Amino acid sequence: MSTERQPAGIPVGGQFAPTTHSEPQVALAKPVTPFHDADGTDWEFGGDEYTDVYTSHVGGIAAGVTTDVREEGARVKVIDHRGTRPLVISDQTHHDSLDEAKAHAKAVRERASRYEHNHISEGSLSPWGKLQGHTPIAVGIDAVWTAGHGGFKLSPERAEEIDPAWREPAGWYGQDCAWAKAFITHHQEFLPFDVEHAHKEARKYYPKEYAEIVGKNPAKYGLTALD
């Protein structure tokens, strides 16, 4: 009986023997295009006759970039859909190029993803009584009010970033003066005018803590130097 093997592809017993290949399988990388970044970020594409809109969804946060033939550069809008209602965390920030805008949008999303939303609602207890309402200012920062008082509620992650020397219990910062400590610590989330006012209030009501905390590292709190 012959023991010769049949060449690959020749019928054996009514069947074709499988053809084998020794070449390794090579995974082709996705090309870097406006719809796929080198870091792996995918962008959906849309728009109209004037605009191109690029949107990337990761972890419940949508990063959007829009270019318009009627103007230079690109604009950014980032919306967090993880809470009870959508929260705009960066709105129409202008950048010189598409790549610059996309980089900013991804950075805003990465920062936001480090925080959780506050789990509060009308009727939740606060140091000033039951809440009558709240408005999200940023992820993990809510303006809150009761019948006789108000202030800001920080999520556990946000509260942990407040220096222990002037941290308030359970993340509640009253509207009288304590709010300033929250604004200074999370200055990236607020308008420059409001942050400037917060520094003035903190110097007035917490002079010792302010000098010890902000004075040691002004840049951390958005300052080039103390006044």
Secondary structure, DSSP 4 states (H G I P E B T S, - for coil): ---PPPPTTSEETTEEPPP---SPP-PPPPP-BTTB-TTS-B-EEEE-SSEEEEEEEETTEEEEEEEETTSSSEEEEEEE-SSSS-EEEEEEEEESSHHHHHHHHHHHHHHHTTSPPP---TT-EETTEE-SEEEEEETTEEEEE-SS-EEEEE-HHHHHTS-GGGPPGGGEEETTTTHHHHHHHTGGGS-HHHHHHHHHHHHHH-HHHHHHHTTT-GGGGT-SS--
